[in-house]
Amino acid sequence: MHGTYDESTQTITYSDCEKHDFVLKENGEVDTDDIAYTDGSGSIKIVDDSSIIWTDDQDHIADDLTLER
């Protein structure tokens, strides 16, 4: 995965991200690990000290959501 940080927008832009699909055994150990893709991209904007906005260009998992800790 590669990324750059733009200080003026407080945004990390990334590319070449891998997504793995895991299947777990009953005991929690990994049974299978399949790579779903290797060309993921997106950005993470730092809103403030406790929240970010994540834009996932591949799966659109968190579109329009502010994630807070």
CHARMM-style PDB file with segment names, atoms N, HN, CA, C and O in Angstrom:
ATOM      1  N   MET     1       0.846  -1.161   0.000  1.00  0.00      PROA
ATOM      2  CA  MET     1       0.000   0.000   0.000  1.00  0.00      PROA
ATOM      3  C   MET     1       0.896   1.229   0.000  1.00  0.00      PROA
ATOM      4  O   MET     1       1.923   1.282   0.676  1.00  0.00      PROA
ATOM      5  N   HSD     2       0.474   2.206  -0.774  1.00  0.00      PROA
ATOM      6  HN  HSD     2      -0.361   2.163  -1.322  1.00  0.00      PROA
ATOM      7  CA  HSD     2       1.189   3.471  -0.841  1.00  0.00      PROA
ATOM      8  C   HSD     2       0.230   4.593  -0.478  1.00  0.00      PROA
ATOM      9  O   HSD     2      -0.971   4.506  -0.735  1.00  0.00      PROA
ATOM     10  N   GLY     3       0.769   5.643   0.119  1.00  0.00      PROA
ATOM     11  HN  GLY     3       1.745   5.714   0.327  1.00  0.00      PROA
ATOM     12  CA  GLY     3      -0.087   6.757   0.480  1.00  0.00      PROA
ATOM     13  C   GLY     3       0.679   8.056   0.584  1.00  0.00      PROA
ATOM     14  O   GLY     3       1.900   8.072   0.739  1.00  0.00      PROA
ATOM     15  N   THR     4      -0.067   9.149   0.495  1.00  0.00      PROA
ATOM     16  HN  THR     4      -1.059   9.136   0.369  1.00  0.00      PROA
ATOM     17  CA  THR     4       0.507  10.476   0.663  1.00  0.00      PROA
ATOM     18  C   THR     4      -0.395  11.280   1.590  1.00  0.00      PROA
ATOM     19  O   THR     4      -1.608  11.072   1.641  1.00  0.00      PROA
ATOM     20  N   TYR     5       0.220  12.194   2.317  1.00  0.00      PROA
ATOM     21  HN  TYR     5       1.204  12.363   2.276  1.00  0.00      PROA
ATOM     22  CA  TYR     5      -0.519  13.052   3.239  1.00  0.00      PROA
ATOM     23  C   TYR     5      -0.466  14.478   2.728  1.00  0.00      PROA
ATOM     24  O   TYR     5       0.614  15.007   2.465  1.00  0.00      PROA
ATOM     25  N   ASP     6      -1.626  15.104   2.585  1.00  0.00      PROA
ATOM     26  HN  ASP     6      -2.503  14.674   2.799  1.00  0.00      PROA
ATOM     27  CA  ASP     6      -1.731  16.501   2.177  1.00  0.00      PROA
ATOM     28  C   ASP     6      -2.062  17.317   3.423  1.00  0.00      PROA
ATOM     29  O   ASP     6      -3.186  17.280   3.923  1.00  0.00      PROA
ATOM     30  N   GLU     7      -1.079  18.046   3.912  1.00  0.00      PROA
ATOM     31  HN  GLU     7      -0.165  18.076   3.505  1.00  0.00      PROA
ATOM     32  CA  GLU     7      -1.258  18.791   5.158  1.00  0.00      PROA
ATOM     33  C   GLU     7      -2.320  19.876   5.030  1.00  0.00      PROA
ATOM     34  O   GLU     7      -3.023  20.162   5.999  1.00  0.00      PROA
ATOM     35  N   SER     8      -2.450  20.486   3.855  1.00  0.00      PROA
ATOM     36  HN  SER     8      -1.878  20.254   3.068  1.00  0.00      PROA
ATOM     37  CA  SER     8      -3.420  21.576   3.689  1.00  0.00      PROA
ATOM     38  C   SER     8      -4.862  21.092   3.813  1.00  0.00      PROA
ATOM     39  O   SER     8      -5.722  21.841   4.277  1.00  0.00      PROA
ATOM     40  N   THR     9      -5.141  19.848   3.404  1.00  0.00      PROA
ATOM     41  HN  THR     9      -4.443  19.240   3.027  1.00  0.00      PROA
ATOM     42  CA  THR     9      -6.498  19.295   3.516  1.00  0.00      PROA
ATOM     43  C   THR     9      -6.611  18.268   4.634  1.00  0.00      PROA
ATOM     44  O   THR     9      -7.700  17.761   4.903  1.00  0.00      PROA
ATOM     45  N   GLN    10      -5.499  17.960   5.284  1.00  0.00      PROA
ATOM     46  HN  GLN    10      -4.615  18.372   5.065  1.00  0.00      PROA
ATOM     47  CA  GLN    10      -5.421  16.939   6.333  1.00  0.00      PROA
ATOM     48  C   GLN    10      -6.006  15.612   5.849  1.00  0.00      PROA
ATOM     49  O   GLN    10      -6.816  14.981   6.528  1.00  0.00      PROA
ATOM     50  N   THR    11      -5.570  15.212   4.651  1.00  0.00      PROA
ATOM     51  HN  THR    11      -4.913  15.725   4.099  1.00  0.00      PROA
ATOM     52  CA  THR    11      -6.101  14.003   4.021  1.00  0.00      PROA
ATOM     53  C   THR    11      -4.976  13.073   3.605  1.00  0.00      PROA
ATOM     54  O   THR    11      -3.990  13.495   3.000  1.00  0.00      PROA
ATOM     55  N   ILE    12      -5.138  11.801   3.939  1.00  0.00      PROA
ATOM     56  HN  ILE    12      -5.939  11.458   4.431  1.00  0.00      PROA
ATOM     57  CA  ILE    12      -4.244  10.744   3.480  1.00  0.00      PROA
ATOM     58  C   ILE    12      -4.927  10.078   2.289  1.00  0.00      PROA
ATOM     59  O   ILE    12      -6.063   9.616   2.400  1.00  0.00      PROA
ATOM     60  N   THR    13      -4.240  10.029   1.154  1.00  0.00      PROA
ATOM     61  HN  THR    13      -3.317  10.404   1.064  1.00  0.00      PROA
ATOM     62  CA  THR    13      -4.755   9.345  -0.031  1.00  0.00      PROA
ATOM     63  C   THR    13      -3.906   8.105  -0.239  1.00  0.00      PROA
ATOM     64  O   THR    13      -2.678   8.186  -0.219  1.00  0.00      PROA
ATOM     65  N   TYR    14      -4.551   6.941  -0.441  1.00  0.00      PROA
ATOM     66  HN  TYR    14      -5.549   6.876  -0.458  1.00  0.00      PROA
ATOM     67  CA  TYR    14      -3.808   5.691  -0.570  1.00  0.00      PROA
ATOM     68  C   TYR    14      -4.202   4.931  -1.835  1.00  0.00      PROA
ATOM     69  O   TYR    14      -5.269   5.147  -2.410  1.00  0.00      PROA
ATOM     70  N   SER    15      -3.303   4.033  -2.248  1.00  0.00      PROA
ATOM     71  HN  SER    15      -2.437   3.857  -1.781  1.00  0.00      PROA
ATOM     72  CA  SER    15      -3.554   3.180  -3.418  1.00  0.00      PROA
ATOM     73  C   SER    15      -2.835   1.853  -3.220  1.00  0.00      PROA
ATOM     74  O   SER    15      -2.072   1.684  -2.269  1.00  0.00      PROA
ATOM     75  N   ASP    16      -3.083   0.924  -4.116  1.00  0.00      PROA
ATOM     76  HN  ASP    16      -3.703   1.061  -4.888  1.00  0.00      PROA
ATOM     77  CA  ASP    16      -2.461  -0.410  -4.075  1.00  0.00      PROA
ATOM     78  C   ASP    16      -2.770  -1.153  -2.776  1.00  0.00      PROA
ATOM     79  O   ASP    16      -1.932  -1.902  -2.274  1.00  0.00      PROA
ATOM     80  N   CYS    17      -3.950  -0.951  -2.241  1.00  0.00      PROA
ATOM     81  HN  CYS    17      -4.631  -0.342  -2.649  1.00  0.00      PROA
ATOM     82  CA  CYS    17      -4.338  -1.582  -0.983  1.00  0.00      PROA
ATOM     83  C   CYS    17      -4.875  -2.985  -1.244  1.00  0.00      PROA
ATOM     84  O   CYS    17      -5.578  -3.209  -2.230  1.00  0.00      PROA
ATOM     85  N   GLU    18      -4.547  -3.926  -0.367  1.00  0.00      PROA
ATOM     86  HN  GLU    18      -3.975  -3.744   0.433  1.00  0.00      PROA
ATOM     87  CA  GLU    18      -5.045  -5.300  -0.471  1.00  0.00      PROA
ATOM     88  C   GLU    18      -6.233  -5.509   0.459  1.00  0.00      PROA
ATOM     89  O   GLU    18      -6.257  -5.013   1.585  1.00  0.00      PROA
ATOM     90  N   LYS    19      -7.218  -6.254  -0.039  1.00  0.00      PROA
ATOM     91  HN  LYS    19      -7.199  -6.656  -0.955  1.00  0.00      PROA
ATOM     92  CA  LYS    19      -8.324  -6.685   0.810  1.00  0.00      PROA
ATOM     93  C   LYS    19      -8.256  -8.197   0.915  1.00  0.00      PROA
ATOM     94  O   LYS    19      -8.161  -8.900  -0.091  1.00  0.00      PROA
ATOM     95  N   HSD    20      -8.307  -8.686   2.139  1.00  0.00      PROA
ATOM     96  HN  HSD    20      -8.384  -8.114   2.956  1.00  0.00      PROA
ATOM     97  CA  HSD    20      -8.286 -10.124   2.396  1.00  0.00      PROA
ATOM     98  C   HSD    20      -9.649 -10.570   2.915  1.00  0.00      PROA
ATOM     99  O   HSD    20     -10.267  -9.883   3.729  1.00  0.00      PROA
ATOM    100  N   ASP    21     -10.108 -11.706   2.444  1.00  0.00      PROA
ATOM    101  HN  ASP    21      -9.606 -12.263   1.783  1.00  0.00      PROA
ATOM    102  CA  ASP    21     -11.314 -12.349   2.965  1.00  0.00      PROA
ATOM    103  C   ASP    21     -10.868 -13.555   3.779  1.00  0.00      PROA
ATOM    104  O   ASP    21     -10.318 -14.512   3.236  1.00  0.00      PROA
ATOM    105  N   PHE    22     -11.109 -13.503   5.084  1.00  0.00      PROA
ATOM    106  HN  PHE    22     -11.556 -12.725   5.525  1.00  0.00      PROA
ATOM    107  CA  PHE    22     -10.693 -14.568   5.987  1.00  0.00      PROA
ATOM    108  C   PHE    22     -11.875 -15.456   6.354  1.00  0.00      PROA
ATOM    109  O   PHE    22     -12.997 -14.977   6.516  1.00  0.00      PROA
ATOM    110  N   VAL    23     -11.616 -16.744   6.483  1.00  0.00      PROA
ATOM    111  HN  VAL    23     -10.704 -17.133   6.351  1.00  0.00      PROA
ATOM    112  CA  VAL    23     -12.560 -17.682   7.078  1.00  0.00      PROA
ATOM    113  C   VAL    23     -11.865 -18.224   8.319  1.00  0.00      PROA
ATOM    114  O   VAL    23     -10.731 -18.698   8.257  1.00  0.00      PROA
ATOM    115  N   LEU    24     -12.569 -18.147   9.450  1.00  0.00      PROA
ATOM    116  HN  LEU    24     -13.491 -17.762   9.500  1.00  0.00      PROA
ATOM    117  CA  LEU    24     -11.976 -18.571  10.714  1.00  0.00      PROA
ATOM    118  C   LEU    24     -12.511 -19.928  11.147  1.00  0.00      PROA
ATOM    119  O   LEU    24     -13.653 -20.292  10.868  1.00  0.00      PROA
ATOM    120  N   LYS    25     -11.654 -20.655  11.834  1.00  0.00      PROA
ATOM    121  HN  LYS    25     -10.726 -20.359  12.062  1.00  0.00      PROA
ATOM    122  CA  LYS    25     -12.068 -21.911  12.457  1.00  0.00      PROA
ATOM    123  C   LYS    25     -12.844 -21.586  13.730  1.00  0.00      PROA
ATOM    124  O   LYS    25     -12.862 -20.438  14.173  1.00  0.00      PROA
ATOM    125  N   GLU    26     -13.478 -22.585  14.310  1.00  0.00      PROA
ATOM    126  HN  GLU    26     -13.464 -23.517  13.950  1.00  0.00      PROA
ATOM    127  CA  GLU    26     -14.242 -22.361  15.541  1.00  0.00      PROA
ATOM    128  C   GLU    26     -13.380 -21.822  16.671  1.00  0.00      PROA
ATOM    129  O   GLU    26     -13.878 -21.098  17.532  1.00  0.00      PROA
ATOM    130  N   ASN    27     -12.093 -22.164  16.682  1.00  0.00      PROA
ATOM    131  HN  ASN    27     -11.689 -22.753  15.982  1.00  0.00      PROA
ATOM    132  CA  ASN    27     -11.199 -21.705  17.749  1.00  0.00      PROA
ATOM    133  C   ASN    27     -10.629 -20.309  17.476  1.00  0.00      PROA
ATOM    134  O   ASN    27      -9.838 -19.799  18.269  1.00  0.00      PROA
ATOM    135  N   GLY    28     -11.030 -19.686  16.354  1.00  0.00      PROA
ATOM    136  HN  GLY    28     -11.673 -20.101  15.710  1.00  0.00      PROA
ATOM    137  CA  GLY    28     -10.583 -18.341  16.041  1.00  0.00      PROA
ATOM    138  C   GLY    28      -9.363 -18.262  15.150  1.00  0.00      PROA
ATOM    139  O   GLY    28      -9.002 -17.174  14.701  1.00  0.00      PROA
ATOM    140  N   GLU    29      -8.715 -19.388  14.879  1.00  0.00      PROA
ATOM    141  HN  GLU    29      -9.007 -20.272  15.243  1.00  0.00      PROA
ATOM    142  CA  GLU    29      -7.560 -19.394  13.986  1.00  0.00      PROA
ATOM    143  C   GLU    29      -8.021 -19.227  12.541  1.00  0.00      PROA
ATOM    144  O   GLU    29      -9.147 -19.579  12.191  1.00  0.00      PROA
ATOM    145  N   VAL    30      -7.123 -18.678  11.700  1.00  0.00      PROA
ATOM    146  HN  VAL    30      -6.208 -18.392  11.984  1.00  0.00      PROA
ATOM    147  CA  VAL    30      -7.443 -18.484  10.286  1.00  0.00      PROA
ATOM    148  C   VAL    30      -7.448 -19.825   9.575  1.00  0.00      PROA
ATOM    149  O   VAL    30      -6.471 -20.572   9.633  1.00  0.00      PROA
ATOM    150  N   ASP    31      -8.552 -20.127   8.904  1.00  0.00      PROA
ATOM    151  HN  ASP    31      -9.345 -19.520   8.857  1.00  0.00      PROA
ATOM    152  CA  ASP    31      -8.674 -21.344   8.105  1.00  0.00      PROA
ATOM    153  C   ASP    31      -8.238 -21.063   6.673  1.00  0.00      PROA
ATOM    154  O   ASP    31      -7.407 -21.787   6.124  1.00  0.00      PROA
ATOM    155  N   THR    32      -8.796 -20.008   6.060  1.00  0.00      PROA
ATOM    156  HN  THR    32      -9.470 -19.420   6.506  1.00  0.00      PROA
ATOM    157  CA  THR    32      -8.385 -19.602   4.711  1.00  0.00      PROA
ATOM    158  C   THR    32      -8.216 -18.091   4.671  1.00  0.00      PROA
ATOM    159  O   THR    32      -8.868 -17.352   5.408  1.00  0.00      PROA
ATOM    160  N   ASP    33      -7.329 -17.655   3.796  1.00  0.00      PROA
ATOM    161  HN  ASP    33      -6.800 -18.255   3.196  1.00  0.00      PROA
ATOM    162  CA  ASP    33      -7.044 -16.237   3.586  1.00  0.00      PROA
ATOM    163  C   ASP    33      -6.998 -16.011   2.082  1.00  0.00      PROA
ATOM    164  O   ASP    33      -5.990 -16.294   1.435  1.00  0.00      PROA
ATOM    165  N   ASP    34      -8.086 -15.504   1.532  1.00  0.00      PROA
ATOM    166  HN  ASP    34      -8.905 -15.274   2.058  1.00  0.00      PROA
ATOM    167  CA  ASP    34      -8.152 -15.235   0.094  1.00  0.00      PROA
ATOM    168  C   ASP    34      -8.004 -13.742  -0.147  1.00  0.00      PROA
ATOM    169  O   ASP    34      -8.634 -12.933   0.533  1.00  0.00      PROA
ATOM    170  N   ILE    35      -7.166 -13.374  -1.121  1.00  0.00      PROA
ATOM    171  HN  ILE    35      -6.654 -14.032  -1.673  1.00  0.00      PROA
ATOM    172  CA  ILE    35      -7.000 -11.971  -1.485  1.00  0.00      PROA
ATOM    173  C   ILE    35      -8.122 -11.604  -2.450  1.00  0.00      PROA
ATOM    174  O   ILE    35      -8.213 -12.160  -3.545  1.00  0.00      PROA
ATOM    175  N   ALA    36      -8.976 -10.663  -2.040  1.00  0.00      PROA
ATOM    176  HN  ALA    36      -8.901 -10.212  -1.151  1.00  0.00      PROA
ATOM    177  CA  ALA    36     -10.112 -10.237  -2.860  1.00  0.00      PROA
ATOM    178  C   ALA    36      -9.662  -9.287  -3.966  1.00  0.00      PROA
ATOM    179  O   ALA    36     -10.140  -9.376  -5.097  1.00  0.00      PROA
ATOM    180  N   TYR    37      -8.739  -8.373  -3.639  1.00  0.00      PROA
ATOM    181  HN  TYR    37      -8.351  -8.300  -2.721  1.00  0.00      PROA
ATOM    182  CA  TYR    37      -8.172  -7.474  -4.645  1.00  0.00      PROA
ATOM    183  C   TYR    37      -6.888  -6.856  -4.115  1.00  0.00      PROA
ATOM    184  O   TYR    37      -6.621  -6.880  -2.914  1.00  0.00      PROA
ATOM    185  N   THR    38      -6.091  -6.298  -5.032  1.00  0.00      PROA
ATOM    186  HN  THR    38      -6.307  -6.278  -6.008  1.00  0.00      PROA
ATOM    187  CA  THR    38      -4.820  -5.666  -4.668  1.00  0.00      PROA
ATOM    188  C   THR    38      -4.726  -4.240  -5.196  1.00  0.00      PROA
ATOM    189  O   THR    38      -3.661  -3.626  -5.135  1.00  0.00      PROA
ATOM    190  N   ASP    39      -5.827  -3.711  -5.712  1.00  0.00      PROA
ATOM    191  HN  ASP    39      -6.692  -4.211  -5.761  1.00  0.00      PROA
ATOM    192  CA  ASP    39      -5.804  -2.381  -6.322  1.00  0.00      PROA
ATOM    193  C   ASP    39      -6.727  -1.392  -5.613  1.00  0.00      PROA
ATOM    194  O   ASP    39      -7.243  -0.462  -6.233  1.00  0.00      PROA
ATOM    195  N   GLY    40      -6.931  -1.594  -4.320  1.00  0.00      PROA
ATOM    196  HN  GLY    40      -6.512  -2.349  -3.816  1.00  0.00      PROA
ATOM    197  CA  GLY    40      -7.806  -0.704  -3.570  1.00  0.00      PROA
ATOM    198  C   GLY    40      -7.231   0.693  -3.449  1.00  0.00      PROA
ATOM    199  O   GLY    40      -6.015   0.884  -3.431  1.00  0.00      PROA
ATOM    200  N   SER    41      -8.130   1.673  -3.365  1.00  0.00      PROA
ATOM    201  HN  SER    41      -9.118   1.518  -3.380  1.00  0.00      PROA
ATOM    202  CA  SER    41      -7.705   3.060  -3.211  1.00  0.00      PROA
ATOM    203  C   SER    41      -8.761   3.820  -2.422  1.00  0.00      PROA
ATOM    204  O   SER    41      -9.893   3.361  -2.268  1.00  0.00      PROA
ATOM    205  N   GLY    42      -8.373   4.980  -1.929  1.00  0.00      PROA
ATOM    206  HN  GLY    42      -7.453   5.352  -2.054  1.00  0.00      PROA
ATOM    207  CA  GLY    42      -9.302   5.804  -1.176  1.00  0.00      PROA
ATOM    208  C   GLY    42      -8.583   6.903  -0.436  1.00  0.00      PROA
ATOM    209  O   GLY    42      -7.440   7.242  -0.743  1.00  0.00      PROA
ATOM    210  N   SER    43      -9.276   7.458   0.551  1.00  0.00      PROA
ATOM    211  HN  SER    43     -10.205   7.183   0.801  1.00  0.00      PROA
ATOM    212  CA  SER    43      -8.681   8.537   1.332  1.00  0.00      PROA
ATOM    213  C   SER    43      -9.245   8.536   2.747  1.00  0.00      PROA
ATOM    214  O   SER    43     -10.334   8.024   3.010  1.00  0.00      PROA
ATOM    215  N   ILE    44      -8.468   9.126   3.644  1.00  0.00      PROA
ATOM    216  HN  ILE    44      -7.584   9.542   3.431  1.00  0.00      PROA
ATOM    217  CA  ILE    44      -8.870   9.297   5.039  1.00  0.00      PROA
ATOM    218  C   ILE    44      -8.642  10.761   5.388  1.00  0.00      PROA
ATOM    219  O   ILE    44      -7.505  11.233   5.400  1.00  0.00      PROA
ATOM    220  N   LYS    45      -9.724  11.475   5.670  1.00  0.00      PROA
ATOM    221  HN  LYS    45     -10.647  11.092   5.660  1.00  0.00      PROA
ATOM    222  CA  LYS    45      -9.631  12.886   6.044  1.00  0.00      PROA
ATOM    223  C   LYS    45      -9.715  13.005   7.559  1.00  0.00      PROA
ATOM    224  O   LYS    45     -10.644  12.493   8.185  1.00  0.00      PROA
ATOM    225  N   ILE    46      -8.740  13.683   8.135  1.00  0.00      PROA
ATOM    226  HN  ILE    46      -7.985  14.099   7.627  1.00  0.00      PROA
ATOM    227  CA  ILE    46      -8.727  13.920   9.577  1.00  0.00      PROA
ATOM    228  C   ILE    46      -9.612  15.128   9.851  1.00  0.00      PROA
ATOM    229  O   ILE    46      -9.298  16.243   9.434  1.00  0.00      PROA
ATOM    230  N   VAL    47     -10.721  14.903  10.554  1.00  0.00      PROA
ATOM    231  HN  VAL    47     -10.976  13.997  10.893  1.00  0.00      PROA
ATOM    232  CA  VAL    47     -11.675  15.971  10.842  1.00  0.00      PROA
ATOM    233  C   VAL    47     -11.236  16.752  12.076  1.00  0.00      PROA
ATOM    234  O   VAL    47     -11.195  17.982  12.063  1.00  0.00      PROA
ATOM    235  N   ASP    48     -10.908  16.025  13.141  1.00  0.00      PROA
ATOM    236  HN  ASP    48     -10.942  15.026  13.153  1.00  0.00      PROA
ATOM    237  CA  ASP    48     -10.423  16.636  14.377  1.00  0.00      PROA
ATOM    238  C   ASP    48      -9.663  15.569  15.163  1.00  0.00      PROA
ATOM    239  O   ASP    48      -9.347  14.511  14.619  1.00  0.00      PROA
ATOM    240  N   ASP    49      -9.369  15.834  16.430  1.00  0.00      PROA
ATOM    241  HN  ASP    49      -9.626  16.694  16.872  1.00  0.00      PROA
ATOM    242  CA  ASP    49      -8.574  14.903  17.231  1.00  0.00      PROA
ATOM    243  C   ASP    49      -9.242  13.554  17.459  1.00  0.00      PROA
ATOM    244  O   ASP    49      -8.571  12.594  17.837  1.00  0.00      PROA
ATOM    245  N   SER    50     -10.550  13.464  17.236  1.00  0.00      PROA
ATOM    246  HN  SER    50     -11.095  14.244  16.929  1.00  0.00      PROA
ATOM    247  CA  SER    50     -11.230  12.209  17.543  1.00  0.00      PROA
ATOM    248  C   SER    50     -12.089  11.664  16.402  1.00  0.00      PROA
ATOM    249  O   SER    50     -12.843  10.714  16.611  1.00  0.00      PROA
ATOM    250  N   SER    51     -11.995  12.239  15.206  1.00  0.00      PROA
ATOM    251  HN  SER    51     -11.382  13.011  15.036  1.00  0.00      PROA
ATOM    252  CA  SER    51     -12.828  11.713  14.124  1.00  0.00      PROA
ATOM    253  C   SER    51     -12.164  11.838  12.754  1.00  0.00      PROA
ATOM    254  O   SER    51     -11.351  12.729  12.507  1.00  0.00      PROA
ATOM    255  N   ILE    52     -12.543  10.913  11.877  1.00  0.00      PROA
ATOM    256  HN  ILE    52     -13.204  10.189  12.078  1.00  0.00      PROA
ATOM    257  CA  ILE    52     -12.049  10.876  10.504  1.00  0.00      PROA
ATOM    258  C   ILE    52     -13.221  10.590   9.569  1.00  0.00      PROA
ATOM    259  O   ILE    52     -14.270  10.102   9.990  1.00  0.00      PROA
ATOM    260  N   ILE    53     -13.018  10.904   8.298  1.00  0.00      PROA
ATOM    261  HN  ILE    53     -12.166  11.300   7.955  1.00  0.00      PROA
ATOM    262  CA  ILE    53     -13.952  10.490   7.252  1.00  0.00      PROA
ATOM    263  C   ILE    53     -13.164   9.614   6.294  1.00  0.00      PROA
ATOM    264  O   ILE    53     -12.169  10.054   5.717  1.00  0.00      PROA
ATOM    265  N   TRP    54     -13.607   8.376   6.127  1.00  0.00      PROA
ATOM    266  HN  TRP    54     -14.415   8.019   6.596  1.00  0.00      PROA
ATOM    267  CA  TRP    54     -12.924   7.407   5.272  1.00  0.00      PROA
ATOM    268  C   TRP    54     -13.720   7.248   3.987  1.00  0.00      PROA
ATOM    269  O   TRP    54     -14.918   6.969   4.031  1.00  0.00      PROA
ATOM    270  N   THR    55     -13.069   7.421   2.848  1.00  0.00      PROA
ATOM    271  HN  THR    55     -12.096   7.647   2.812  1.00  0.00      PROA
ATOM    272  CA  THR    55     -13.679   7.189   1.545  1.00  0.00      PROA
ATOM    273  C   THR    55     -12.970   6.006   0.913  1.00  0.00      PROA
ATOM    274  O   THR    55     -11.777   6.076   0.616  1.00  0.00      PROA
ATOM    275  N   ASP    56     -13.697   4.925   0.707  1.00  0.00      PROA
ATOM    276  HN  ASP    56     -14.666   4.868   0.948  1.00  0.00      PROA
ATOM    277  CA  ASP    56     -13.157   3.701   0.115  1.00  0.00      PROA
ATOM    278  C   ASP    56     -13.651   3.614  -1.326  1.00  0.00      PROA
ATOM    279  O   ASP    56     -14.836   3.380  -1.565  1.00  0.00      PROA
ATOM    280  N   ASP    57     -12.745   3.801  -2.288  1.00  0.00      PROA
ATOM    281  HN  ASP    57     -11.783   3.991  -2.094  1.00  0.00      PROA
ATOM    282  CA  ASP    57     -13.129   3.823  -3.698  1.00  0.00      PROA
ATOM    283  C   ASP    57     -13.539   2.458  -4.238  1.00  0.00      PROA
ATOM    284  O   ASP    57     -14.227   2.383  -5.256  1.00  0.00      PROA
ATOM    285  N   GLN    58     -13.136   1.391  -3.584  1.00  0.00      PROA
ATOM    286  HN  GLN    58     -12.577   1.452  -2.758  1.00  0.00      PROA
ATOM    287  CA  GLN    58     -13.402   0.041  -4.089  1.00  0.00      PROA
ATOM    288  C   GLN    58     -14.751  -0.501  -3.612  1.00  0.00      PROA
ATOM    289  O   GLN    58     -15.600  -0.847  -4.433  1.00  0.00      PROA
ATOM    290  N   ASP    59     -14.953  -0.577  -2.309  1.00  0.00      PROA
ATOM    291  HN  ASP    59     -14.263  -0.295  -1.642  1.00  0.00      PROA
ATOM    292  CA  ASP    59     -16.153  -1.197  -1.741  1.00  0.00      PROA
ATOM    293  C   ASP    59     -17.186  -0.194  -1.228  1.00  0.00      PROA
ATOM    294  O   ASP    59     -18.334  -0.563  -0.980  1.00  0.00      PROA
ATOM    295  N   HSD    60     -16.791   1.061  -1.067  1.00  0.00      PROA
ATOM    296  HN  HSD    60     -15.859   1.361  -1.268  1.00  0.00      PROA
ATOM    297  CA  HSD    60     -17.681   2.114  -0.548  1.00  0.00      PROA
ATOM    298  C   HSD    60     -18.268   1.723   0.810  1.00  0.00      PROA
ATOM    299  O   HSD    60     -19.449   1.949   1.078  1.00  0.00      PROA
ATOM    300  N   ILE    61     -17.428   1.135   1.659  1.00  0.00      PROA
ATOM    301  HN  ILE    61     -16.469   0.952   1.441  1.00  0.00      PROA
ATOM    302  CA  ILE    61     -17.864   0.632   2.961  1.00  0.00      PROA
ATOM    303  C   ILE    61     -18.364   1.748   3.884  1.00  0.00      PROA
ATOM    304  O   ILE    61     -19.355   1.567   4.591  1.00  0.00      PROA
ATOM    305  N   ALA    62     -17.697   2.879   3.880  1.00  0.00      PROA
ATOM    306  HN  ALA    62     -16.892   3.026   3.305  1.00  0.00      PROA
ATOM    307  CA  ALA    62     -18.005   3.914   4.873  1.00  0.00      PROA
ATOM    308  C   ALA    62     -18.405   5.239   4.234  1.00  0.00      PROA
ATOM    309  O   ALA    62     -18.180   6.296   4.824  1.00  0.00      PROA
ATOM    310  N   ASP    63     -18.992   5.205   3.045  1.00  0.00      PROA
ATOM    311  HN  ASP    63     -19.175   4.346   2.566  1.00  0.00      PROA
ATOM    312  CA  ASP    63     -19.375   6.449   2.381  1.00  0.00      PROA
ATOM    313  C   ASP    63     -20.272   7.302   3.277  1.00  0.00      PROA
ATOM    314  O   ASP    63     -21.236   6.813   3.864  1.00  0.00      PROA
ATOM    315  N   ASP    64     -19.930   8.589   3.368  1.00  0.00      PROA
ATOM    316  HN  ASP    64     -19.147   8.987   2.891  1.00  0.00      PROA
ATOM    317  CA  ASP    64     -20.706   9.590   4.107  1.00  0.00      PROA
ATOM    318  C   ASP    64     -20.793   9.329   5.608  1.00  0.00      PROA
ATOM    319  O   ASP    64     -21.704   9.832   6.266  1.00  0.00      PROA
ATOM    320  N   LEU    65     -19.868   8.559   6.157  1.00  0.00      PROA
ATOM    321  HN  LEU    65     -19.128   8.151   5.622  1.00  0.00      PROA
ATOM    322  CA  LEU    65     -19.853   8.308   7.597  1.00  0.00      PROA
ATOM    323  C   LEU    65     -18.649   8.984   8.236  1.00  0.00      PROA
ATOM    324  O   LEU    65     -17.540   8.932   7.703  1.00  0.00      PROA
ATOM    325  N   THR    66     -18.872   9.611   9.368  1.00  0.00      PROA
ATOM    326  HN  THR    66     -19.772   9.654   9.801  1.00  0.00      PROA
ATOM    327  CA  THR    66     -17.772  10.123  10.175  1.00  0.00      PROA
ATOM    328  C   THR    66     -17.494   9.084  11.249  1.00  0.00      PROA
ATOM    329  O   THR    66     -18.389   8.718  12.011  1.00  0.00      PROA
ATOM    330  N   LEU    67     -16.264   8.612  11.312  1.00  0.00      PROA
ATOM    331  HN  LEU    67     -15.537   8.909  10.693  1.00  0.00      PROA
ATOM    332  CA  LEU    67     -15.865   7.601  12.290  1.00  0.00      PROA
ATOM    333  C   LEU    67     -15.227   8.307  13.486  1.00  0.00      PROA
ATOM    334  O   LEU    67     -14.326   9.129  13.321  1.00  0.00      PROA
ATOM    335  N   GLU    68     -15.694   7.984  14.671  1.00  0.00      PROA
ATOM    336  HN  GLU    68     -16.425   7.316  14.805  1.00  0.00      PROA
ATOM    337  CA  GLU    68     -15.198   8.622  15.891  1.00  0.00      PROA
ATOM    338  C   GLU    68     -14.626   7.587  16.843  1.00  0.00      PROA
ATOM    339  O   GLU    68     -15.070   6.440  16.884  1.00  0.00      PROA
ATOM    340  N   ARG    69     -13.618   8.025  17.619  1.00  0.00      PROA
ATOM    341  HN  ARG    69     -13.258   8.957  17.586  1.00  0.00      PROA
ATOM    342  CA  ARG    69     -13.081   7.101  18.621  1.00  0.00      PROA
ATOM    343  C   ARG    69     -13.670   7.357  19.952  1.00  0.00      PROA
ATOM    344  OT1 ARG    69     -13.333   6.673  20.918  1.00  0.00      PROA
TER     345      ARG     69
END
